[in-house]
Amino acid sequence: MTILEFIIGQLGDALAVNVSGSVPHPMPDEFVTVEQTGSSTRNQITTTTLAVQSWSTSLAAAEALSARTKAAMTACEAMPEISRLTLESSYNYTDLATNRPRYQAVWSVVHYLGG
């Protein structure tokens, strides 16, 4: 199992919305996407950067979903596969192509899983 699969599964269990690695078609009113944007290994310790995007129908709803998603991510730190989670940044990231409101949270994850 990869860290991406692990986080998608954990968020899917914690949130009452679709969570996947890509934008679903058709787009539901609310959903979350998780993308791996980087990874490094040093001294056999793997750190992965994840972009977690919370999509909704209004900016306020996207921000609220992002808050729930951040709480669910923070809870992942209690899992034995995760050594450390750090929220690097969180911001409005409205999709310019569709004008769809979304928030993005960028996480650094030290873990004991592949990819």
Summary of the structure (lengths in Angstrom):
residues: 115
radius of gyration: 13.7
end to end distance: 8.3
largest distance: 43.7
contacts: 341
relative contact order: 0.24
helix: 28%
strand: 44%
